[in-house]
Amino acid sequence: MTSDDLGPLADRVFAAVLFDSDGTLIDSTATVERSWTRWTRKYGVDPTDTKHGMPVIEIVNELIDPPRREEALADIRGYELKDVDGVVPMPGAAAALSALDSRTAAIATSCDRDLMEVRLAASALPAPDVVVTRTDVERGKPAPDPWLLAASRLGVDPVGCLVVEDAQPGVDAARAAGCATLGLRTTSKDGPDADAVVEDLSQVRFEKRPDGVRIGLR
């Protein structure tokens, strides 16, 4: 790899880096697959219709008829909350968070608050002070609300932020918020359509300077 692989991100200085959680910082693939397989079988849903990177409530509302939505939502939330076997940090996640601090890093996830807390604890990652969940916003990804709230809580302009995401809805949300985007190929072969794309966080390094955060390749 060369510095050119980061394209427009290579020479920028960012006020903060905003991370997605599942597929970006946390590998929850095994529990997600087990939980959603169980759920789709119960409700007769095509597994390919479930969309990574979108909040659970949006998926349930899209796929389940109104009379069964409350039950369906409770089921998938229960399955995921009770299953943390195999939840571990993604490659490079701990180093990325450790390179930043409470003023330059945040998480914005499609998980509800309780599920995010369970997965963070299972992963043992050094979570930043600002963690925005689906519980905290009126609209989840692909709406820009999670990224806008994360930037606001850090006290920075979202236009000066870099979002790190593995899923297209999250990248679309980040662009709607005015953020730059770094995509990861952790959940799909090509990764999302972002300003730059790398395999995972182990391939990049973050450097905190007096004027902000720079990103480079390892």
C-alpha positions, 0 to 999 in steps of 0.5 A: 500500500501507498499513501495514495490509497487513502485518497482524499483522507491522506492529507487531512487533519480531523477534529475527531474520529467517529467509529461504528461498533459492530464490524468496525470495533467489535466482532460480533459476527457469530452472535449476530448470525446465531441470533438472526438465524433463530429469529428469521426461522421463527418469523418466516423471514428471508435471511437476506432481507435483514440489513447489516448496519441498520437499527433492529427496530427499523429492520423489524418494522420493515419485515414484520406485520404490525400485529407481531412487531412488538413480539418480534422486536422483543425476541431479537433483542433478547436473543442478542442480549443473552449471547455474547459468546465469541464477541471480541475486538476487531483487528486494530480496534484497541490500538485505534482507540488507545491512540485517541482520547475523550476529545477526539474519539466517539462511537455511534452505533445502531445498537440499543444502549443495553446491547452496546454495553453488553458487547463493549464489556465482552470485548474489553475495549477501552471505550471512549466517553462519548458513545451514541446508541440507537436509544439516544436518537430519534432516527438511526442510520442511514439518517445522519442523527447518530453521527451528528449527536456524536460530534455535538457531544464532542463539541466539534463540527461534523464536517471536520470529523472522520467516520469509520464504518463497515456498512453502507447505511452508516457511510450514507448517514455519515455523508448526510452529516457532512463527515469524511468516511473510511470504509472497512472490508470486514463484512463485505468483500469490497466494503462500503462506498466510502472516501477510502477503503481498507481491510480493517483498522490494523492497516491504519494508524491515527496520530493525535497532534496539537492541530487534530488527528491525522490518519496514515497506513501501517 
